[in-house]
Amino acid sequence: MKADPAGAALRGDISRDGWGYLAMVCVYVNAFIICATWQGITWTYASEIFPLDIRMLCVSLTTADTWLGSFIIARSTPYMISDLGYGAYFFFATILLMMGVWSFFFVPETKGISLEEMDALFLRPMHQAVWAQLRGKPILTEEEVIARNKGLEPGQEKNIGVERIEVVKR
């Protein structure tokens, strides 16, 4: 908006000012933040949360989705910049903010949760799991962890009685 490179090119002005450098720095900072956070975490997160029997399929679908999104952005950005001008940057900033808000409220933390407990984590509604994490409460109760480790459904453990076997000698 401030630099107006198209207007400067029409006037034949080739001098550089601080606004152009600021725009370049913002582009590189954005690329660094995306590459250091959102881009790589999708593969890591997908490889942690799915059970072993479908993990390869899910990671491949996640990878394909990431590549498709990158392709769409790469193909549409030049047209957006030529038509929207600096508004394209506001569009992408809005998308990034919405992605951050969405991931804060709907993507639960998986740190310290074993692969066996991932199913229980994702069986709950995401907003409940994330809200429990924000309040510092455990995602799974101690009873649920014990029941899952024994291969039982939570609550089923209470209904199982201990059978007594007597050995009769002949």
RAHU-V330536 format. One record per residue. N is the residue number from 1. RES is the residue in one letter. PHI is phi in radians with two decimals (999 if undefined). PSI is psi in whole degrees, -180 to 180 (* if undefined). NEAR is the number of other C-alpha atoms within 10 Angstrom. Layout:
# RAHU-V330536
n = {N,N}
res = {RES,RES}
phi = {PHI,PHI}
psi = {PSI,PSI}
near = {NEAR,NEAR}
This chain:
# RAHU-V330536
n = {1,2,3,4,5,6,7,8,9,10,11,12,13,14,15,16,17,18,19,20,21,22,23,24,25,26,27,28,29,30,31,32,33,34,35,36,37,38,39,40,41,42,43,44,45,46,47,48,49,50,51,52,53,54,55,56,57,58,59,60,61,62,63,64,65,66,67,68,69,70,71,72,73,74,75,76,77,78,79,80,81,82,83,84,85,86,87,88,89,90,91,92,93,94,95,96,97,98,99,100,101,102,103,104,105,106,107,108,109,110,111,112,113,114,115,116,117,118,119,120,121,122,123,124,125,126,127,128,129,130,131,132,133,134,135,136,137,138,139,140,141,142,143,144,145,146,147,148,149,150,151,152,153,154,155,156,157,158,159,160,161,162,163,164,165,166,167,168,169,170}
res = {M,K,A,D,P,A,G,A,A,L,R,G,D,I,S,R,D,G,W,G,Y,L,A,M,V,C,V,Y,V,N,A,F,I,I,C,A,T,W,Q,G,I,T,W,T,Y,A,S,E,I,F,P,L,D,I,R,M,L,C,V,S,L,T,T,A,D,T,W,L,G,S,F,I,I,A,R,S,T,P,Y,M,I,S,D,L,G,Y,G,A,Y,F,F,F,A,T,I,L,L,M,M,G,V,W,S,F,F,F,V,P,E,T,K,G,I,S,L,E,E,M,D,A,L,F,L,R,P,M,H,Q,A,V,W,A,Q,L,R,G,K,P,I,L,T,E,E,E,V,I,A,R,N,K,G,L,E,P,G,Q,E,K,N,I,G,V,E,R,I,E,V,V,K,R}
phi = {999,-1.41,-1.30,0.83,-1.14,-1.18,-1.13,-1.17,-1.16,-1.14,-1.38,1.45,-1.45,-1.94,-1.28,-1.93,-2.17,-1.15,-1.16,-1.14,-1.15,-1.09,-1.09,-1.13,-1.09,-1.10,-1.10,-1.23,-1.12,-1.04,-1.09,-1.11,-1.12,-1.10,-1.18,-1.43,-2.12,-1.09,-1.12,-1.45,-1.21,-1.06,-1.24,-1.12,-1.11,-1.14,-1.34,-1.63,-1.62,-1.65,-1.14,-1.04,-1.19,-2.11,-1.05,-1.07,-1.11,-1.17,-1.17,-1.16,-1.17,-1.10,-1.12,-1.10,-1.13,-1.11,-1.14,-1.11,-1.08,-1.13,-1.12,-1.11,-1.13,-1.12,-1.37,-1.60,-1.05,-1.02,-1.22,-1.14,-1.17,-1.24,-1.59,-1.66,1.17,-1.23,-1.10,-1.08,-1.16,-1.16,-1.07,-1.19,-1.12,-1.13,-1.06,-1.10,-1.12,-1.14,-1.10,-1.13,-1.13,-1.06,-1.20,-1.14,-1.66,-2.18,-2.06,-1.27,-1.29,-1.88,-1.14,1.41,-1.86,-1.29,-1.07,-1.19,-1.55,-1.09,-1.03,-1.15,-1.09,-1.55,-1.35,-1.36,-1.07,-1.03,-1.11,-1.25,-1.14,-1.18,-1.11,-1.11,-1.14,-1.11,-1.48,1.44,-1.57,-1.21,-1.18,-1.94,-1.28,-1.08,-1.11,-1.16,-1.13,-1.11,-1.10,-1.16,-1.13,-1.57,1.42,-1.92,-1.41,-1.02,1.60,-1.26,-1.08,-1.19,-1.54,-1.60,-1.64,-1.62,-1.57,-1.90,-1.94,-1.80,-1.76,-1.84,-1.54,-1.76}
psi = {-45,-39,-37,67,-32,-44,-38,-38,-38,-36,-13,14,120,10,154,143,177,-29,-38,-42,-38,-41,-42,-42,-42,-39,-45,-37,-43,-47,-40,-45,-44,-46,-34,-19,-82,-44,-47,-29,-28,-40,-42,-46,-44,-34,-13,-33,-18,148,159,-36,-23,6,-46,-42,-45,-40,-38,-38,-39,-43,-44,-41,-41,-43,-40,-44,-42,-38,-44,-43,-43,-36,-31,-23,-46,-38,-38,-42,-39,-33,-41,-17,-134,-12,-24,-36,-39,-36,-50,-34,-39,-43,-44,-42,-42,-38,-40,-44,-44,-47,-31,-40,-20,3,107,152,134,5,129,5,126,165,-33,-29,-8,-39,-45,-36,-45,-2,-26,155,137,-40,-32,-41,-45,-40,-39,-41,-40,-34,-3,14,150,145,-44,136,164,-36,-41,-39,-45,-45,-42,-39,-27,-3,22,162,145,137,-25,-28,-32,-29,-4,123,161,124,146,129,126,138,124,124,143,*}
near = {10,10,15,12,14,9,10,13,11,8,9,9,10,9,7,11,10,10,13,15,12,12,16,12,12,13,12,12,12,15,13,11,11,14,12,11,11,14,16,12,13,14,16,11,15,17,17,17,21,19,14,11,8,9,15,14,12,17,20,14,13,17,16,12,12,16,13,12,12,13,11,11,13,11,11,11,15,13,12,16,13,11,11,14,14,15,14,17,17,12,12,14,13,12,12,15,11,12,12,13,12,11,14,15,15,16,15,20,16,14,7,7,14,11,15,15,18,15,13,14,21,14,9,12,10,15,14,15,22,22,16,15,14,14,8,9,12,11,21,15,11,11,14,19,18,15,17,16,12,10,11,13,14,15,11,10,16,9,7,8,7,6,6,6,6,6,6,5,4,3}
